[in-house]
Amino acid sequence: MVLLGQASAAWGQAVPMVGGGSQSAAAGSPLKLAVSVLSAAETATVAPGIAPPEDGRVSLGLGYGHANRQKSYDISVGSVVPYSTEFRKDLISYAGAFQFAARFGRRNVLEISESATDRPLDSTGLTGYSSGLPGAASDALMNGASLTTARELRSDGSITLSHTISRRSTASVAFTHASSRSDGLVPAGSQIGSVRWERQLSPSTGFHAGYGFGSISYATAESAAGLRHDIDVGVDFSRPLPFSGRTVFEMETGSTILTDSAGSKLRLVLRASLARDLARRWSSRIEYSRPMQFVAGFGDPFLSDTVGLSVDGQLGRAWLLSISGGAARGSVGFNTGAPQYDSYTTSVRLRRQIGRAWHVEAEAFSTRFRFTGTVPAGMTIPSKLERQGVRAGLSWSAGLFRRR
């Protein structure tokens, strides 16, 4: 499922499984529409440029997907419209995402993904710990983590062509881009082309080696863009832990070198996770990563160490419970004494189906953000921000033009 805003607004997301079948959350319906209306009681730090507390919000989502053994594609668009004592267009969020995968012959697969969001600056754009499917519809898109009313247009995408060399080896070439744009600020982003070779050493362990080269445009207006070298050598590991068949450990490693007028800096890349089925209808996951984010107006990338935790399960026959949290701590740039920041989010959601397409839901959430450093001219980031509150309401979602 792909979620827009809250747990209610879900629409069909075709999962690319080219050559190996497919799954679709639309359950036989290529087009799905979702709407939710939630009332809210929220408190937030009061300061210039900070979004006011919400009295409620309307979430809209529309998705279309199709998949077969040769190709799959999915398109999703959505919007979150918050409201308080007055309606403000500058607080509305828009999002869209596109995914495509196709098989050519027996050994070649092409994958394309693109996403874009236009919304008030959100802490997930700085810390990078929002997980989920690429782009617009990720659950953390509008979870109460808004920092300011200043809008950011963020886009991400990749094109990958992979070739199966043998039963255990795969080679691929890819182009990946990311950008952040805000009115009156210098854009920031990264564009990189790469090659990669993967070898499966055992059912649970793989080795990969690759190299990527591209540009980084987080430089200020007074300095030139820098270069990026991705030294992509590492181990991929995924298997159940000994004596605990229900706990799966996954890990992937790599590194990147950024070069600008100040010199070269090495950044180690790591992603690791533990997933465990707690009971028949309960699951949990904890993940650690070291993302690198680009934010318009800043002359250095945002580097962070992030941890995310989620627990999902069913209460009785009708209620679904979801608990999630994230923490991130990092700096703006590599230098000693660089501006520091940290962020924390928590959310507890309850959802109950009351009809074929209707649900009731409630959520309690809390966000905390702290920034120590100088903010570029023309940009507003609070030195400290706290938002917490509850939301509750109705949601409706249904597949349209259902296949027979």
C-alpha positions as CSV (number, residue, x, y, z in Angstrom):
1,M,0.0,0.0,0.0
2,V,1.0,3.6,-0.6
3,L,-0.2,6.1,1.9
4,L,-0.9,9.8,1.4
5,G,-0.9,11.9,4.5
6,Q,-2.7,9.5,6.9
7,A,-3.3,5.8,7.1
8,S,-6.6,6.2,5.4
9,A,-5.8,7.5,2.0
10,A,-4.4,4.4,0.3
11,W,-4.5,3.6,-3.3
12,G,-3.4,0.8,-5.6
13,Q,0.4,0.5,-6.1
14,A,1.5,-2.0,-8.6
15,V,4.6,-3.8,-7.3
16,P,7.1,-4.4,-10.2
17,M,7.7,-8.1,-10.5
18,V,8.6,-8.2,-14.2
19,G,9.1,-11.7,-15.2
20,G,8.0,-13.2,-11.9
21,G,4.4,-12.2,-11.7
22,S,3.0,-9.1,-10.0
23,Q,1.0,-8.0,-7.0
24,S,-1.3,-5.0,-6.9
25,A,-2.9,-3.3,-4.0
26,A,-5.8,-2.4,-6.3
27,A,-7.0,-6.0,-6.1
28,G,-8.1,-6.3,-9.7
29,S,-8.8,-2.5,-10.1
30,P,-6.3,-0.5,-12.2
31,L,-7.7,2.8,-10.9
32,K,-8.2,3.7,-7.3
33,L,-9.4,6.9,-5.6
34,A,-9.0,7.7,-1.9
35,V,-10.3,10.6,0.2
36,S,-10.1,11.3,3.9
37,V,-11.4,14.1,6.1
38,L,-9.9,14.5,9.5
39,S,-10.5,16.9,12.4
40,A,-7.4,17.9,14.4
41,A,-6.3,19.4,17.7
42,E,-2.7,20.5,17.4
43,T,-0.2,22.7,19.3
44,A,2.9,24.1,17.6
45,T,5.8,26.5,18.4
46,V,4.8,30.0,17.6
47,A,7.4,31.9,15.5
48,P,7.6,33.9,12.3
49,G,7.4,31.6,9.2
50,I,6.1,28.6,11.2
51,A,2.9,26.9,9.9
52,P,0.0,27.5,12.4
53,P,-1.6,24.6,14.2
54,E,-4.2,22.7,12.2
55,D,-7.9,22.3,12.9
56,G,-8.1,19.5,10.3
57,R,-7.1,18.4,6.8
58,V,-8.5,16.8,3.7
59,S,-6.3,14.2,1.8
60,L,-6.9,13.2,-1.8
61,G,-5.2,10.4,-3.7
62,L,-5.5,8.9,-7.2
63,G,-3.5,6.0,-8.5
64,Y,-3.4,3.9,-11.7
65,G,-1.3,0.8,-12.1
66,H,-0.9,-2.2,-14.4
67,A,1.4,-5.2,-14.3
68,N,2.1,-8.4,-16.3
69,R,5.1,-10.7,-16.9
70,Q,6.7,-8.3,-19.3
71,K,6.1,-4.8,-17.9
72,S,4.5,-2.9,-15.0
73,Y,3.8,0.7,-14.4
74,D,2.2,2.8,-11.7
75,I,1.2,6.5,-11.6
76,S,0.0,8.2,-8.4
77,V,-0.9,11.8,-7.6
78,G,-2.2,13.4,-4.4
79,S,-2.7,16.4,-2.3
80,V,-3.1,17.3,1.4
81,V,-5.2,20.4,2.2
82,P,-4.8,21.6,5.8
83,Y,-7.2,24.1,7.3
84,S,-7.3,26.1,10.5
85,T,-8.9,29.5,11.3
86,E,-8.2,30.6,7.8
87,F,-7.6,28.8,4.5
88,R,-4.0,29.3,3.1
89,K,-2.9,28.1,-0.3
90,D,0.7,28.2,0.7
91,L,0.2,25.3,3.1
92,I,-1.3,22.9,0.6
93,S,1.0,19.9,-0.4
94,Y,1.0,18.3,-3.9
95,A,2.8,15.1,-4.9
96,G,3.2,12.7,-7.8
97,A,5.1,9.6,-8.6
98,F,5.7,7.3,-11.6
99,Q,7.3,3.8,-11.7
100,F,7.9,1.7,-14.7
101,A,9.7,-1.7,-15.3
102,A,10.0,-3.7,-18.5
103,R,11.8,-6.9,-19.5
104,F,13.6,-7.1,-22.8
105,G,14.4,-10.7,-23.8
106,R,15.4,-13.1,-21.1
107,R,18.2,-11.1,-19.5
108,N,17.6,-7.4,-19.6
109,V,15.3,-5.3,-17.4
110,L,14.7,-1.5,-17.6
111,E,13.4,0.3,-14.5
112,I,12.4,4.0,-14.3
113,S,11.1,5.9,-11.3
114,E,10.4,9.6,-10.9
115,S,8.7,11.5,-8.0
116,A,8.1,15.1,-7.1
117,T,6.6,17.0,-4.1
118,D,5.7,20.7,-3.8
119,R,5.0,21.5,-0.1
120,P,6.1,23.5,2.9
121,L,9.6,22.6,4.0
122,D,9.4,19.4,6.0
123,S,12.0,17.9,8.4
124,T,12.0,14.6,6.4
125,G,13.6,16.6,3.5
126,L,16.5,17.4,5.8
127,T,16.9,14.2,7.8
128,G,15.9,11.7,5.1
129,Y,14.3,9.2,7.5
130,S,11.0,9.1,5.7
131,S,10.8,5.7,4.3
132,G,8.3,4.1,1.9
133,L,7.9,3.9,-1.8
134,P,9.6,6.6,-3.9
135,G,8.2,10.1,-3.7
136,A,4.8,11.5,-3.3
137,A,2.9,9.0,-1.5
138,S,5.2,8.0,1.3
139,D,3.5,7.8,4.7
140,A,5.8,10.4,6.2
141,L,5.0,13.0,3.5
142,M,2.7,15.0,5.7
143,N,2.8,13.5,9.2
144,G,3.0,16.8,11.2
145,A,6.7,17.3,10.5
146,S,6.3,20.7,8.7
147,L,9.1,23.2,9.7
148,T,8.1,26.4,7.9
149,T,5.7,27.9,5.5
150,A,8.5,28.3,2.9
151,R,7.7,26.0,0.0
152,E,10.2,23.4,-1.4
153,L,9.9,21.6,-4.8
154,R,11.8,18.3,-4.4
155,S,12.3,15.8,-7.2
156,D,14.0,12.5,-7.3
157,G,14.4,9.8,-10.0
158,S,16.5,7.1,-11.5
159,I,16.8,5.1,-14.7
160,T,18.5,1.6,-14.5
161,L,19.2,-1.0,-17.1
162,S,20.4,-4.3,-15.7
163,H,21.7,-7.4,-17.5
164,T,21.8,-10.9,-16.1
165,I,25.2,-12.3,-16.9
166,S,24.7,-15.7,-15.2
167,R,22.6,-17.4,-12.6
168,R,24.5,-15.5,-9.9
169,S,25.9,-12.4,-11.6
170,T,24.2,-9.2,-12.8
171,A,25.6,-6.0,-14.3
172,S,23.8,-2.6,-14.5
173,V,24.1,1.0,-15.6
174,A,22.1,3.8,-14.0
175,F,21.5,7.5,-13.9
176,T,20.1,9.0,-10.6
177,H,19.2,12.6,-9.8
178,A,17.8,14.6,-6.8
179,S,17.1,18.3,-6.5
180,S,15.6,20.8,-4.1
181,R,14.3,24.2,-5.2
182,S,12.8,27.2,-3.4
183,D,11.9,30.7,-4.6
184,G,14.8,33.1,-4.2
185,L,17.3,30.4,-3.2
186,V,20.1,28.7,-5.0
187,P,18.9,25.2,-6.1
188,A,20.7,22.1,-4.6
189,G,21.0,18.6,-6.0
190,S,23.0,15.8,-7.4
191,Q,23.2,14.1,-10.8
192,I,25.2,10.9,-11.1
193,G,25.8,8.1,-13.6
194,S,27.0,4.7,-12.4
195,V,27.9,1.1,-13.3
196,R,27.6,-1.8,-10.9
197,W,28.3,-5.5,-10.8
198,E,26.6,-7.9,-8.4
199,R,27.5,-11.4,-7.4
200,Q,25.4,-13.7,-5.3
201,L,27.9,-15.6,-3.0
202,S,25.3,-17.6,-1.1
203,P,21.5,-17.6,-0.7
204,S,21.9,-14.9,2.0
205,T,25.1,-13.0,1.0
206,G,26.0,-11.0,-2.1
207,F,28.9,-8.8,-3.1
208,H,28.7,-5.7,-5.3
209,A,31.3,-3.4,-6.8
210,G,30.6,-0.3,-8.8
211,Y,31.6,3.3,-9.6
212,G,29.5,6.5,-10.0
213,F,30.5,9.9,-11.2
214,G,28.5,13.1,-11.4
215,S,28.0,16.7,-10.1
216,I,26.7,18.2,-6.9
217,S,25.1,21.6,-7.2
218,Y,24.7,22.5,-3.5
219,A,27.2,25.2,-4.0
220,T,26.3,28.8,-3.3
221,A,26.0,31.4,-6.0
222,E,29.6,32.5,-5.3
223,S,31.2,29.1,-5.9
224,A,31.2,26.4,-8.5
225,A,29.5,23.1,-8.3
226,G,31.4,20.2,-7.0
227,L,32.0,16.6,-8.1
228,R,30.8,13.3,-6.7
229,H,32.5,9.9,-6.8
230,D,30.6,6.9,-5.5
231,I,33.0,4.1,-4.7
232,D,30.3,1.4,-4.5
233,V,32.0,-1.7,-3.0
234,G,30.4,-3.7,-0.3
235,V,28.4,-6.6,1.0
236,D,24.7,-7.2,0.8
237,F,23.4,-9.6,3.5
238,S,19.9,-10.9,4.2
239,R,19.0,-13.9,6.3
240,P,17.2,-15.0,9.4
241,L,19.2,-14.8,12.6
242,P,20.4,-18.1,14.2
243,F,17.9,-19.5,16.7
244,S,15.3,-17.0,15.5
245,G,13.8,-17.9,12.2
246,R,11.3,-15.0,12.5
247,T,13.9,-12.3,12.7
248,V,15.5,-11.2,9.4
249,F,18.7,-9.1,9.3
250,E,19.6,-7.1,6.2
251,M,22.6,-4.9,5.5
252,E,24.2,-3.0,2.6
253,T,27.4,-1.0,2.5
254,G,29.1,1.5,0.2
255,S,30.8,4.9,0.2
256,T,30.9,8.3,-1.7
257,I,33.5,11.0,-2.1
258,L,32.5,14.6,-2.5
259,T,34.9,17.1,-4.0
260,D,34.6,20.9,-4.1
261,S,36.9,23.9,-3.7
262,A,37.4,23.0,0.0
263,G,38.8,19.6,-0.9
264,S,37.5,16.0,-0.9
265,K,35.4,14.3,1.8
266,L,34.6,10.6,2.3
267,R,31.2,9.5,3.4
268,L,30.5,5.9,4.3
269,V,27.1,4.6,3.3
270,L,25.3,2.0,5.4
271,R,21.8,0.6,5.6
272,A,20.9,-2.1,8.1
273,S,17.6,-3.4,9.3
274,L,16.0,-6.0,11.6
275,A,12.5,-7.3,10.8
276,R,10.5,-9.7,13.0
277,D,7.1,-11.2,13.0
278,L,5.9,-10.9,16.6
279,A,2.8,-12.9,16.2
280,R,0.4,-14.2,13.6
281,R,-0.9,-10.7,12.8
282,W,1.9,-8.5,14.2
283,S,5.2,-7.4,12.6
284,S,8.0,-5.0,13.6
285,R,11.0,-3.4,11.9
286,I,13.9,-1.3,13.0
287,E,16.3,0.4,10.5
288,Y,19.5,2.4,10.5
289,S,20.8,4.4,7.6
290,R,23.2,7.3,6.8
291,P,21.4,9.5,4.2
292,M,22.8,12.6,2.5
293,Q,20.1,15.2,1.6
294,F,20.4,18.4,-0.5
295,V,18.4,21.5,0.5
296,A,18.1,24.6,-1.6
297,G,20.0,27.6,-0.2
298,F,22.6,25.6,1.7
299,G,26.2,25.4,0.6
300,D,26.7,21.9,2.1
301,P,24.7,18.7,2.1
302,F,22.7,17.6,5.2
303,L,24.4,14.4,6.6
304,S,22.6,12.4,9.2
305,D,22.5,9.1,11.1
306,T,18.9,8.0,11.3
307,V,16.9,5.2,13.1
308,G,13.4,4.2,12.3
309,L,11.1,1.9,14.2
310,S,7.6,0.5,13.3
311,V,5.2,-2.0,14.8
312,D,2.0,-3.0,13.0
313,G,-0.7,-5.4,14.0
314,Q,-4.4,-6.2,14.3
315,L,-6.4,-5.7,17.5
316,G,-9.3,-8.2,17.5
317,R,-11.1,-8.6,14.2
318,A,-11.6,-5.1,13.1
319,W,-9.0,-2.7,14.5
320,L,-5.5,-2.1,12.9
321,L,-2.8,-0.5,15.1
322,S,0.3,1.2,13.7
323,I,3.1,2.6,15.9
324,S,6.1,4.4,14.3
325,G,9.0,6.6,15.3
326,G,12.1,8.1,13.9
327,A,15.2,9.9,15.1
328,A,17.9,11.6,13.2
329,R,21.0,13.5,14.2
330,G,23.5,15.1,11.9
331,S,25.4,18.2,10.5
332,V,25.3,20.5,7.5
333,G,28.6,19.6,5.8
334,F,31.7,17.7,6.9
335,N,33.6,20.3,8.7
336,T,34.2,20.3,12.5
337,G,32.0,22.8,14.1
338,A,29.4,22.6,11.3
339,P,25.8,23.4,12.2
340,Q,24.1,20.5,14.0
341,Y,20.5,19.4,13.9
342,D,18.4,16.6,15.4
343,S,14.8,15.5,14.8
344,Y,12.4,13.1,16.4
345,T,8.9,11.9,15.3
346,T,6.4,9.5,16.8
347,S,3.0,8.4,15.7
348,V,0.3,6.0,16.9
349,R,-2.7,5.2,14.6
350,L,-5.8,3.2,15.0
351,R,-8.0,2.3,12.0
352,R,-11.3,0.4,11.7
353,Q,-13.2,-0.6,8.6
354,I,-16.9,0.2,8.9
355,G,-18.0,-0.6,5.4
356,R,-16.8,-2.0,2.1
357,A,-15.0,1.3,1.3
358,W,-15.3,3.3,4.6
359,H,-13.0,3.5,7.6
360,V,-12.7,5.5,10.8
361,E,-9.3,6.4,12.2
362,A,-7.5,8.3,14.9
363,E,-3.9,9.3,15.3
364,A,-1.7,10.9,17.9
365,F,1.6,12.4,16.8
366,S,4.6,14.4,18.0
367,T,7.5,16.1,16.2
368,R,10.5,17.8,17.6
369,F,13.3,19.5,15.7
370,R,16.4,21.5,16.8
371,F,18.9,23.4,14.6
372,T,22.1,25.1,15.8
373,G,23.7,27.2,13.2
374,T,23.4,30.1,10.8
375,V,20.6,29.9,8.3
376,P,21.3,31.2,4.8
377,A,19.9,34.6,3.9
378,G,16.3,34.5,2.6
379,M,15.6,31.2,4.4
380,T,13.8,30.4,7.6
381,I,14.6,27.4,9.7
382,P,13.6,27.5,13.4
383,S,16.2,26.9,16.0
384,K,13.7,24.8,17.9
385,L,10.2,23.4,16.9
386,E,7.7,21.2,18.6
387,R,4.4,20.0,17.1
388,Q,2.0,17.5,18.7
389,G,-1.6,16.7,18.4
390,V,-4.3,14.3,17.5
391,R,-6.4,13.7,14.4
392,A,-9.6,11.7,13.8
393,G,-12.1,11.3,11.1
394,L,-13.5,9.3,8.1
395,S,-11.8,7.9,5.0
396,W,-13.1,6.4,1.8
397,S,-11.2,4.4,-0.8
398,A,-12.4,2.3,-3.7
399,G,-11.2,0.8,-6.9
400,L,-12.8,2.1,-10.1
401,F,-13.4,0.2,-13.3
402,R,-12.7,-3.0,-11.6
403,R,-11.5,-5.9,-13.7
404,R,-13.7,-9.0,-13.9
